[in-house]
Amino acid sequence: MSNITLSDLTYISREDLASQFKNSPSAPQLPDKIAIIDVRDSDHIGGHIRGSTWVPSNELDYKTPELVRNLKDKEVVVFHCALSQQRGPSAALRYLREKKRLDPEGKTVTKEEEEVEEGEEGVKEEGKEQKVLVLKGGFTEWQEKYGADKDLTEGWQKDIWEFGY
């Protein structure tokens, strides 16, 4: 059994995630070092964060090992669902546990390790570390601020979201 728990998860605000998008000649895009995994199911309809990958939560059982392999070079992996209260955090936890199972010596920063690093200046282990985050408030909060922003959100339909989730 893994010792990684929900309390080890770190959250990122919509503003901090939006600030990660870099400007390109055509439209802002995610840097290559970041992946956003959207684990909503049928509620995926009505828009998504530009550049995100849709992996419905009911497919996570068999897709998580593939995600771990495909995202191994990413520095940051952000999970979210509609509210990031259950499916998003559960997916992040599943990803972290599978990553640890497949690569026990791999570098993944958990909340506890992040706090230790901040307190010990100059002490950082060599090697690439991957941060696994959860989008605070999920797509519901994201679309409240960035839904109409075509540079940050694709396929957003106001009529689906105007009365909330």
Steps between C-alpha positions, in 0.01 A plus 500: 500500500622849420576757765390783267166646619260779407668726755818479290333672204583857408251733330556769240269800457339584168703822489830319551412245233387770254830682555685190372365546149759660276424722208565369152424663166169314459370477859628442851595140568624282779875463528628154407594433862135510621213257448137554601289189540122551496327203665140616458261251347187611309532838671798565271255647252490878488870580496846409620832662585710560189756225453350267761471126447163339566514169686152420637517378859340168404806427280763576764535139617666394179633837375699605808809286420496643147471855641798441728711385204381776265542781754836393643680799342253758630605715795141575605185290462171665599184294552148638515135407473197727528553607861828322582345355812497131414593383149790744452670434835433125469659497154804691626535256788465200269761651267746561786456147634542343156805714431653383827414138420654513152805701604564474876813717470330760279483865596156627593446794730222458755363776721709386798822489296423839347476654849834346601665631183374852565646492850841365398654754267779369284414138572347349189545150373641460150265371233174593343200531729138494394236699684151355496233761574122530513320804357322667790128532425532293182363604165200664664716771660727515196212574263354767732807712434645366174210331320449778250876542446559308177875514561466291816178300450388302197142409408346697787121528476360774719147361505623177663686684775294814562311348793804329653583134531 
